[in-house]
């Protein structure tokens, strides 16, 4: 999945995603929870989005 595709699927901006990746910011709150869930089950995200 591309940065743009991932950001769009999760409703993050590409800029925010880039800031997280380079360590300029840390995801918190619901975004942090979502990212932990995705890390634990990335295929679950794909299934959920396909069913959506």
N, CA, C, O and CB atoms as a CASP TS submission, in Angstrom:
PFRMAT TS
TARGET T0000
AUTHOR 0000-0000-0000
METHOD Language model
MODEL 1
PARENT N/A
ATOM      1  N   UNK     1       0.844  -1.159   0.000  1.00  0.00           N
ATOM      2  CA  UNK     1       0.000   0.000   0.000  1.00  0.00           C
ATOM      3  C   UNK     1       0.904   1.242   0.000  1.00  0.00           C
ATOM      4  O   UNK     1       1.906   1.288   0.713  1.00  0.00           O
ATOM      5  CB  UNK     1      -0.968  -0.013   1.221  1.00  0.00           C
ATOM      6  N   UNK     2       0.550   2.212  -0.781  1.00  0.00           N
ATOM      7  CA  UNK     2       1.321   3.447  -0.843  1.00  0.00           C
ATOM      8  C   UNK     2       1.043   4.313   0.384  1.00  0.00           C
ATOM      9  O   UNK     2       0.083   4.078   1.118  1.00  0.00           O
ATOM     10  CB  UNK     2       0.995   4.220  -2.131  1.00  0.00           C
ATOM     11  N   UNK     3       1.890   5.311   0.594  1.00  0.00           N
ATOM     12  CA  UNK     3       1.640   6.260   1.680  1.00  0.00           C
ATOM     13  C   UNK     3       0.280   6.921   1.492  1.00  0.00           C
ATOM     14  O   UNK     3      -0.508   7.030   2.431  1.00  0.00           O
ATOM     15  CB  UNK     3       2.754   7.329   1.743  1.00  0.00           C
ATOM     16  N   UNK     4       0.023   7.354   0.277  1.00  0.00           N
ATOM     17  CA  UNK     4      -1.244   8.039  -0.003  1.00  0.00           C
ATOM     18  C   UNK     4      -2.431   7.115   0.221  1.00  0.00           C
ATOM     19  O   UNK     4      -3.446   7.528   0.783  1.00  0.00           O
ATOM     20  CB  UNK     4      -1.260   8.569  -1.439  1.00  0.00           C
ATOM     21  N   UNK     5      -2.307   5.873  -0.214  1.00  0.00           N
ATOM     22  CA  UNK     5      -3.395   4.916  -0.030  1.00  0.00           C
ATOM     23  C   UNK     5      -3.643   4.600   1.438  1.00  0.00           C
ATOM     24  O   UNK     5      -4.790   4.537   1.880  1.00  0.00           O
ATOM     25  CB  UNK     5      -3.094   3.641  -0.782  1.00  0.00           C
ATOM     26  N   UNK     6      -2.565   4.400   2.193  1.00  0.00           N
ATOM     27  CA  UNK     6      -2.689   4.115   3.617  1.00  0.00           C
ATOM     28  C   UNK     6      -3.287   5.314   4.347  1.00  0.00           C
ATOM     29  O   UNK     6      -4.194   5.158   5.164  1.00  0.00           O
ATOM     30  CB  UNK     6      -1.321   3.748   4.216  1.00  0.00           C
ATOM     31  N   UNK     7      -2.780   6.502   4.054  1.00  0.00           N
ATOM     32  CA  UNK     7      -3.291   7.707   4.702  1.00  0.00           C
ATOM     33  C   UNK     7      -4.774   7.899   4.395  1.00  0.00           C
ATOM     34  O   UNK     7      -5.554   8.232   5.286  1.00  0.00           O
ATOM     35  CB  UNK     7      -2.492   8.938   4.254  1.00  0.00           C
ATOM     36  N   UNK     8      -5.158   7.696   3.157  1.00  0.00           N
ATOM     37  CA  UNK     8      -6.568   7.858   2.788  1.00  0.00           C
ATOM     38  C   UNK     8      -7.445   6.811   3.474  1.00  0.00           C
ATOM     39  O   UNK     8      -8.528   7.131   3.963  1.00  0.00           O
ATOM     40  CB  UNK     8      -6.734   7.763   1.266  1.00  0.00           C
ATOM     41  N   UNK     9      -6.980   5.567   3.509  1.00  0.00           N
ATOM     42  CA  UNK     9      -7.767   4.489   4.121  1.00  0.00           C
ATOM     43  C   UNK     9      -7.987   4.736   5.609  1.00  0.00           C
ATOM     44  O   UNK     9      -9.038   4.394   6.151  1.00  0.00           O
ATOM     45  CB  UNK     9      -7.072   3.139   3.916  1.00  0.00           C
ATOM     46  N   UNK    10      -6.997   5.328   6.264  1.00  0.00           N
ATOM     47  CA  UNK    10      -7.069   5.558   7.716  1.00  0.00           C
ATOM     48  C   UNK    10      -7.499   6.977   8.072  1.00  0.00           C
ATOM     49  O   UNK    10      -7.599   7.329   9.247  1.00  0.00           O
ATOM     50  CB  UNK    10      -5.724   5.270   8.349  1.00  0.00           C
ATOM     51  N   UNK    11      -7.751   7.783   7.048  1.00  0.00           N
ATOM     52  CA  UNK    11      -8.168   9.178   7.210  1.00  0.00           C
ATOM     53  C   UNK    11      -7.127  10.025   7.937  1.00  0.00           C
ATOM     54  O   UNK    11      -7.463  10.867   8.769  1.00  0.00           O
ATOM     55  CB  UNK    11      -9.478   9.237   7.961  1.00  0.00           C
ATOM     56  N   UNK    12      -5.841   9.783   7.602  1.00  0.00           N
ATOM     57  CA  UNK    12      -4.736  10.625   8.044  1.00  0.00           C
ATOM     58  C   UNK    12      -4.286  11.416   6.835  1.00  0.00           C
ATOM     59  O   UNK    12      -4.519  11.006   5.698  1.00  0.00           O
ATOM     60  CB  UNK    12      -3.554   9.782   8.661  1.00  0.00           C
ATOM     61  N   UNK    13      -3.644  12.544   7.072  1.00  0.00           N
ATOM     62  CA  UNK    13      -3.019  13.230   5.940  1.00  0.00           C
ATOM     63  C   UNK    13      -1.672  12.563   5.665  1.00  0.00           C
ATOM     64  O   UNK    13      -1.058  11.991   6.566  1.00  0.00           O
ATOM     65  CB  UNK    13      -2.842  14.769   6.227  1.00  0.00           C
ATOM     66  N   UNK    14      -1.224  12.641   4.428  1.00  0.00           N
ATOM     67  CA  UNK    14       0.083  12.089   4.070  1.00  0.00           C
ATOM     68  C   UNK    14       1.160  12.806   4.873  1.00  0.00           C
ATOM     69  O   UNK    14       2.118  12.176   5.319  1.00  0.00           O
ATOM     70  CB  UNK    14       0.351  12.224   2.539  1.00  0.00           C
ATOM     71  N   UNK    15       1.019  14.084   5.058  1.00  0.00           N
ATOM     72  CA  UNK    15       1.996  14.866   5.828  1.00  0.00           C
ATOM     73  C   UNK    15       2.101  14.350   7.264  1.00  0.00           C
ATOM     74  O   UNK    15       3.204  14.207   7.792  1.00  0.00           O
ATOM     75  CB  UNK    15       1.609  16.360   5.830  1.00  0.00           C
ATOM     76  N   UNK    16       0.978  14.074   7.887  1.00  0.00           N
ATOM     77  CA  UNK    16       0.985  13.543   9.248  1.00  0.00           C
ATOM     78  C   UNK    16       1.702  12.200   9.282  1.00  0.00           C
ATOM     79  O   UNK    16       2.527  11.960  10.164  1.00  0.00           O
ATOM     80  CB  UNK    16      -0.452  13.399   9.787  1.00  0.00           C
ATOM     81  N   UNK    17       1.401  11.342   8.349  1.00  0.00           N
ATOM     82  CA  UNK    17       2.055  10.037   8.271  1.00  0.00           C
ATOM     83  C   UNK    17       3.566  10.198   8.118  1.00  0.00           C
ATOM     84  O   UNK    17       4.333   9.490   8.771  1.00  0.00           O
ATOM     85  CB  UNK    17       1.487   9.220   7.098  1.00  0.00           C
ATOM     86  N   UNK    18       3.992  11.107   7.276  1.00  0.00           N
ATOM     87  CA  UNK    18       5.420  11.352   7.087  1.00  0.00           C
ATOM     88  C   UNK    18       6.072  11.872   8.366  1.00  0.00           C
ATOM     89  O   UNK    18       7.200  11.492   8.682  1.00  0.00           O
ATOM     90  CB  UNK    18       5.638  12.347   5.950  1.00  0.00           C
ATOM     91  N   UNK    19       5.377  12.733   9.100  1.00  0.00           N
ATOM     92  CA  UNK    19       5.921  13.252  10.353  1.00  0.00           C
ATOM     93  C   UNK    19       6.076  12.132  11.390  1.00  0.00           C
ATOM     94  O   UNK    19       7.048  12.117  12.146  1.00  0.00           O
ATOM     95  CB  UNK    19       5.014  14.369  10.907  1.00  0.00           C
ATOM     96  N   UNK    20       5.135  11.208  11.427  1.00  0.00           N
ATOM     97  CA  UNK    20       5.249  10.069  12.342  1.00  0.00           C
ATOM     98  C   UNK    20       6.439   9.209  11.963  1.00  0.00           C
ATOM     99  O   UNK    20       7.207   8.786  12.827  1.00  0.00           O
ATOM    100  CB  UNK    20       3.960   9.227  12.333  1.00  0.00           C
ATOM    101  N   UNK    21       6.592   8.950  10.675  1.00  0.00           N
ATOM    102  CA  UNK    21       7.676   8.075  10.224  1.00  0.00           C
ATOM    103  C   UNK    21       9.057   8.646  10.528  1.00  0.00           C
ATOM    104  O   UNK    21       9.973   7.900  10.874  1.00  0.00           O
ATOM    105  CB  UNK    21       7.550   7.826   8.739  1.00  0.00           C
ATOM    106  N   UNK    22       9.210   9.938  10.403  1.00  0.00           N
ATOM    107  CA  UNK    22      10.531  10.512  10.649  1.00  0.00           C
ATOM    108  C   UNK    22      10.740  10.888  12.113  1.00  0.00           C
ATOM    109  O   UNK    22      11.813  11.365  12.482  1.00  0.00           O
ATOM    110  CB  UNK    22      10.732  11.731   9.778  1.00  0.00           C
ATOM    111  N   UNK    23       9.721  10.677  12.949  1.00  0.00           N
ATOM    112  CA  UNK    23       9.850  10.905  14.382  1.00  0.00           C
ATOM    113  C   UNK    23       9.606  12.332  14.825  1.00  0.00           C
ATOM    114  O   UNK    23       9.861  12.670  15.981  1.00  0.00           O
ATOM    115  CB  UNK    23      11.188  10.501  14.817  1.00  0.00           C
ATOM    116  N   UNK    24       9.119  13.176  13.932  1.00  0.00           N
ATOM    117  CA  UNK    24       8.847  14.563  14.284  1.00  0.00           C
ATOM    118  C   UNK    24       7.638  14.676  15.209  1.00  0.00           C
ATOM    119  O   UNK    24       7.554  15.593  16.026  1.00  0.00           O
ATOM    120  CB  UNK    24       8.621  15.392  13.025  1.00  0.00           C
ATOM    121  N   UNK    25       6.708  13.740  15.074  1.00  0.00           N
ATOM    122  CA  UNK    25       5.510  13.682  15.911  1.00  0.00           C
ATOM    123  C   UNK    25       5.232  12.220  16.228  1.00  0.00           C
ATOM    124  O   UNK    25       5.695  11.316  15.532  1.00  0.00           O
ATOM    125  CB  UNK    25       4.277  14.353  15.205  1.00  0.00           C
ATOM    126  N   UNK    26       4.465  12.008  17.294  1.00  0.00           N
ATOM    127  CA  UNK    26       4.045  10.649  17.660  1.00  0.00           C
ATOM    128  C   UNK    26       2.528  10.585  17.609  1.00  0.00           C
ATOM    129  O   UNK    26       1.851  11.497  18.083  1.00  0.00           O
ATOM    130  CB  UNK    26       4.573  10.248  19.081  1.00  0.00           C
ATOM    131  N   UNK    27       1.991   9.524  17.042  1.00  0.00           N
ATOM    132  CA  UNK    27       0.532   9.390  17.019  1.00  0.00           C
ATOM    133  C   UNK    27       0.017   9.116  18.430  1.00  0.00           C
ATOM    134  O   UNK    27       0.618   8.351  19.185  1.00  0.00           O
ATOM    135  CB  UNK    27       0.094   8.256  16.050  1.00  0.00           C
ATOM    136  N   UNK    28      -1.067   9.730  18.764  1.00  0.00           N
ATOM    137  CA  UNK    28      -1.670   9.511  20.069  1.00  0.00           C
ATOM    138  C   UNK    28      -3.174   9.341  19.939  1.00  0.00           C
ATOM    139  O   UNK    28      -3.725   9.441  18.843  1.00  0.00           O
ATOM    140  CB  UNK    28      -1.346  10.669  21.013  1.00  0.00           C
ATOM    141  N   UNK    29      -3.822   9.090  21.038  1.00  0.00           N
ATOM    142  CA  UNK    29      -5.272   8.961  21.052  1.00  0.00           C
ATOM    143  C   UNK    29      -5.753   7.890  20.090  1.00  0.00           C
ATOM    144  O   UNK    29      -5.133   6.832  19.979  1.00  0.00           O
ATOM    145  CB  UNK    29      -5.917  10.285  20.711  1.00  0.00           C
ATOM    146  N   UNK    30      -6.852   8.152  19.393  1.00  0.00           N
ATOM    147  CA  UNK    30      -7.414   7.165  18.477  1.00  0.00           C
ATOM    148  C   UNK    30      -6.449   6.749  17.362  1.00  0.00           C
ATOM    149  O   UNK    30      -6.445   5.589  16.950  1.00  0.00           O
ATOM    150  CB  UNK    30      -8.675   7.709  17.867  1.00  0.00           C
ATOM    151  N   UNK    31      -5.637   7.680  16.876  1.00  0.00           N
ATOM    152  CA  UNK    31      -4.682   7.341  15.816  1.00  0.00           C
ATOM    153  C   UNK    31      -3.666   6.325  16.314  1.00  0.00           C
ATOM    154  O   UNK    31      -3.343   5.369  15.609  1.00  0.00           O
ATOM    155  CB  UNK    31      -3.962   8.603  15.309  1.00  0.00           C
ATOM    156  N   UNK    32      -3.166   6.527  17.518  1.00  0.00           N
ATOM    157  CA  UNK    32      -2.204   5.588  18.093  1.00  0.00           C
ATOM    158  C   UNK    32      -2.821   4.214  18.298  1.00  0.00           C
ATOM    159  O   UNK    32      -2.186   3.194  18.027  1.00  0.00           O
ATOM    160  CB  UNK    32      -1.670   6.118  19.416  1.00  0.00           C
ATOM    161  N   UNK    33      -4.050   4.189  18.774  1.00  0.00           N
ATOM    162  CA  UNK    33      -4.753   2.917  18.967  1.00  0.00           C
ATOM    163  C   UNK    33      -4.952   2.200  17.642  1.00  0.00           C
ATOM    164  O   UNK    33      -4.724   0.994  17.547  1.00  0.00           O
ATOM    165  CB  UNK    33      -6.107   3.146  19.646  1.00  0.00           C
ATOM    166  N   UNK    34      -5.376   2.933  16.619  1.00  0.00           N
ATOM    167  CA  UNK    34      -5.571   2.340  15.297  1.00  0.00           C
ATOM    168  C   UNK    34      -4.269   1.780  14.752  1.00  0.00           C
ATOM    169  O   UNK    34      -4.251   0.675  14.209  1.00  0.00           O
ATOM    170  CB  UNK    34      -6.143   3.370  14.328  1.00  0.00           C
ATOM    171  N   UNK    35      -3.185   2.521  14.886  1.00  0.00           N
ATOM    172  CA  UNK    35      -1.898   2.052  14.365  1.00  0.00           C
ATOM    173  C   UNK    35      -1.409   0.806  15.102  1.00  0.00           C
ATOM    174  O   UNK    35      -0.825  -0.081  14.479  1.00  0.00           O
ATOM    175  CB  UNK    35      -0.852   3.161  14.471  1.00  0.00           C
ATOM    176  N   UNK    36      -1.632   0.721  16.405  1.00  0.00           N
ATOM    177  CA  UNK    36      -1.259  -0.494  17.137  1.00  0.00           C
ATOM    178  C   UNK    36      -2.083  -1.684  16.656  1.00  0.00           C
ATOM    179  O   UNK    36      -1.559  -2.788  16.510  1.00  0.00           O
ATOM    180  CB  UNK    36      -1.448  -0.294  18.655  1.00  0.00           C
ATOM    181  N   UNK    37      -3.373  -1.461  16.411  1.00  0.00           N
ATOM    182  CA  UNK    37      -4.229  -2.535  15.908  1.00  0.00           C
ATOM    183  C   UNK    37      -3.778  -2.989  14.526  1.00  0.00           C
ATOM    184  O   UNK    37      -3.746  -4.187  14.244  1.00  0.00           O
ATOM    185  CB  UNK    37      -5.691  -2.077  15.861  1.00  0.00           C
ATOM    186  N   UNK    38      -3.434  -2.052  13.676  1.00  0.00           N
ATOM    187  CA  UNK    38      -2.953  -2.386  12.331  1.00  0.00           C
ATOM    188  C   UNK    38      -1.652  -3.166  12.420  1.00  0.00           C
ATOM    189  O   UNK    38      -1.464  -4.145  11.698  1.00  0.00           O
ATOM    190  CB  UNK    38      -2.756  -1.109  11.484  1.00  0.00           C
ATOM    191  N   UNK    39      -0.753  -2.740  13.298  1.00  0.00           N
ATOM    192  CA  UNK    39       0.523  -3.443  13.458  1.00  0.00           C
ATOM    193  C   UNK    39       0.291  -4.882  13.907  1.00  0.00           C
ATOM    194  O   UNK    39       0.994  -5.792  13.469  1.00  0.00           O
ATOM    195  CB  UNK    39       1.423  -2.709  14.469  1.00  0.00           C
ATOM    196  N   UNK    40      -0.684  -5.086  14.772  1.00  0.00           N
ATOM    197  CA  UNK    40      -0.987  -6.420  15.264  1.00  0.00           C
ATOM    198  C   UNK    40      -1.665  -7.308  14.234  1.00  0.00           C
ATOM    199  O   UNK    40      -1.497  -8.527  14.264  1.00  0.00           O
ATOM    200  CB  UNK    40      -1.849  -6.321  16.471  1.00  0.00           C
ATOM    201  N   UNK    41      -2.434  -6.712  13.316  1.00  0.00           N
ATOM    202  CA  UNK    41      -3.170  -7.497  12.328  1.00  0.00           C
ATOM    203  C   UNK    41      -3.374  -6.690  11.045  1.00  0.00           C
ATOM    204  O   UNK    41      -4.484  -6.235  10.772  1.00  0.00           O
ATOM    205  CB  UNK    41      -4.529  -7.946  12.901  1.00  0.00           C
ATOM    206  N   UNK    42      -2.306  -6.509  10.252  1.00  0.00           N
ATOM    207  CA  UNK    42      -2.446  -5.699   9.038  1.00  0.00           C
ATOM    208  C   UNK    42      -3.456  -6.268   8.043  1.00  0.00           C
ATOM    209  O   UNK    42      -4.121  -5.509   7.337  1.00  0.00           O
ATOM    210  CB  UNK    42      -1.108  -5.564   8.364  1.00  0.00           C
ATOM    211  N   UNK    43      -3.574  -7.569   7.980  1.00  0.00           N
ATOM    212  CA  UNK    43      -4.560  -8.160   7.063  1.00  0.00           C
ATOM    213  C   UNK    43      -5.981  -7.878   7.545  1.00  0.00           C
ATOM    214  O   UNK    43      -6.909  -7.805   6.739  1.00  0.00           O
ATOM    215  CB  UNK    43      -4.338  -9.683   6.933  1.00  0.00           C
ATOM    216  N   UNK    44      -6.150  -7.720   8.845  1.00  0.00           N
ATOM    217  CA  UNK    44      -7.463  -7.368   9.392  1.00  0.00           C
ATOM    218  C   UNK    44      -7.921  -6.022   8.862  1.00  0.00           C
ATOM    219  O   UNK    44      -9.104  -5.832   8.581  1.00  0.00           O
ATOM    220  CB  UNK    44      -7.424  -7.345  10.925  1.00  0.00           C
ATOM    221  N   UNK    45      -6.987  -5.083   8.723  1.00  0.00           N
ATOM    222  CA  UNK    45      -7.332  -3.771   8.154  1.00  0.00           C
ATOM    223  C   UNK    45      -7.810  -3.939   6.718  1.00  0.00           C
ATOM    224  O   UNK    45      -8.822  -3.363   6.320  1.00  0.00           O
ATOM    225  CB  UNK    45      -6.117  -2.806   8.209  1.00  0.00           C
ATOM    226  N   UNK    46      -7.082  -4.723   5.953  1.00  0.00           N
ATOM    227  CA  UNK    46      -7.480  -4.930   4.549  1.00  0.00           C
ATOM    228  C   UNK    46      -8.867  -5.558   4.454  1.00  0.00           C
ATOM    229  O   UNK    46      -9.680  -5.154   3.623  1.00  0.00           O
ATOM    230  CB  UNK    46      -6.453  -5.822   3.824  1.00  0.00           C
ATOM    231  N   UNK    47      -9.136  -6.544   5.307  1.00  0.00           N
ATOM    232  CA  UNK    47     -10.464  -7.184   5.295  1.00  0.00           C
ATOM    233  C   UNK    47     -11.546  -6.194   5.687  1.00  0.00           C
ATOM    234  O   UNK    47     -12.605  -6.142   5.062  1.00  0.00           O
ATOM    235  CB  UNK    47     -10.494  -8.393   6.245  1.00  0.00           C
ATOM    236  N   UNK    48     -11.278  -5.410   6.722  1.00  0.00           N
ATOM    237  CA  UNK    48     -12.267  -4.437   7.187  1.00  0.00           C
ATOM    238  C   UNK    48     -12.561  -3.391   6.112  1.00  0.00           C
ATOM    239  O   UNK    48     -13.717  -3.018   5.911  1.00  0.00           O
ATOM    240  CB  UNK    48     -11.776  -3.750   8.467  1.00  0.00           C
ATOM    241  N   UNK    49     -11.535  -2.923   5.428  1.00  0.00           N
ATOM    242  CA  UNK    49     -11.733  -1.929   4.379  1.00  0.00           C
ATOM    243  C   UNK    49     -12.472  -2.519   3.186  1.00  0.00           C
ATOM    244  O   UNK    49     -13.289  -1.844   2.560  1.00  0.00           O
ATOM    245  CB  UNK    49     -10.394  -1.358   3.933  1.00  0.00           C
ATOM    246  N   UNK    50     -12.188  -3.762   2.874  1.00  0.00           N
ATOM    247  CA  UNK    50     -12.874  -4.404   1.747  1.00  0.00           C
ATOM    248  C   UNK    50     -14.342  -4.630   2.056  1.00  0.00           C
ATOM    249  O   UNK    50     -15.183  -4.571   1.159  1.00  0.00           O
ATOM    250  CB  UNK    50     -12.205  -5.735   1.399  1.00  0.00           C
ATOM    251  N   UNK    51     -14.655  -4.887   3.308  1.00  0.00           N
ATOM    252  CA  UNK    51     -16.045  -5.142   3.714  1.00  0.00           C
ATOM    253  C   UNK    51     -16.850  -3.852   3.843  1.00  0.00           C
ATOM    254  O   UNK    51     -18.078  -3.862   3.770  1.00  0.00           O
ATOM    255  CB  UNK    51     -16.076  -5.899   5.038  1.00  0.00           C
ATOM    256  N   UNK    52     -16.122  -2.719   4.042  1.00  0.00           N
ATOM    257  CA  UNK    52     -16.721  -1.431   4.337  1.00  0.00           C
ATOM    258  C   UNK    52     -17.665  -0.940   3.351  1.00  0.00           C
ATOM    259  O   UNK    52     -18.223   0.145   3.518  1.00  0.00           O
ATOM    260  CB  UNK    52     -15.726  -0.460   4.501  1.00  0.00           C
TER
END
